[in-house]
Amino acid sequence: MITHNTSVDPLKTSVAPLQDQYAILRQMRSELLLRYRPHIKEGAGPIRVMARLVAELERECRKHNIAEEIMQTEIVNRTIGDVNLRLITECEGAPGSPGDYRLLADELGIALPNEQLHGYTATGETYLWLRNQMMECERLLLSRNYDPRIYDIYGIGNPVLREWLAQNWEQWGFSITAEQVHLGLGAMDGIDKVLRGLAHMYRTQNISDAAVLFPEPGFNVPEWQARSSGYRLHTFQTLPEHRFKLTGLQLDQILQGNPDIRIIYLTITNNPTTFAYTPDELNAIHAVLRRYRDMGRIIFILTDLAYIGTGKPEEDRARMATFGTSDVLQHTIFVNSFSKTHTLTGERFGWVTCGNVRVSGCFLLDFARCDRGHRGC
């Protein structure tokens, strides 16, 4: 329960004077910061903790009748980059013209029919069109004897969607089957299930010394997930002279000194550094791992492709081509989502593609738990 020292009770329906509203908001913000600080120290992704903090502060402000203009000046949301299209008020020119940005929520199928958006009444045409497409996809599934409302005991998920995603790999020149594709509730969910699946595989092989290498700086939520699955973590601080990327020479030195490393988490286009690996840099990493495989040491690359598809197409194709050789592909696990390429951060849809069909089978039990979320197309 949030407390405050002002004489006005903000839980009542009356609206406090503006000066009191500023004081109430600032005190709530300070208390929330104290409450959430331990969560950051526990290892959860800081950017997501901040996003949750901001969202909770906004909810509390509305409970306390804090004016929207005060919230806009006192709360700056610089967390995960989501854009709430319902909050757009800009209208340059006549209503309904190309300069009327209030239409975006309607055009992208977010706004409901007759929803009021700062003076604009949404038609909901795109929203209804999308719902109709969902119905048609369900008809397609039923025609394939797959009922999305009947429990899938094997947890393999929507077969049509998996086939479509497998075909999507043709753009990179890969031949992938639906059996190699697993659906998840976002890329993070996919990474978590991969780590748990591989941990189970190592246990069945009586391997107890499994560790994951994380080049830094980078997306750190997988570190928390790996630790939760019982892995040891090795981090390596990349250098500005290498544009914050892991080099083949550095990887060789790390592997020599840490024989327990069995997985490397690698973001091909890095967040937060924004630097992307070149084909030569990736081939250098592949060459090191190939040499260790020849010596009998298998190391998987857990490849985060979140930003592949947002850069220059020819450059992305060249990066992806380095994974196309059979020995590299067999030891690579790709993680994709539509969050960055299609600005669908809130939809929470991702998928994992395993280059090795046999290793892919290790994930079935873990991915079965999220099957209900993606039975429709």
Order of alpha helices (4+ residues) and beta strands (2+ residues): alpha-alpha-alpha-alpha-beta-beta-alpha-alpha-beta-alpha-beta-alpha-beta-alpha-beta-alpha-beta-alpha-alpha-beta-beta-alpha-alpha
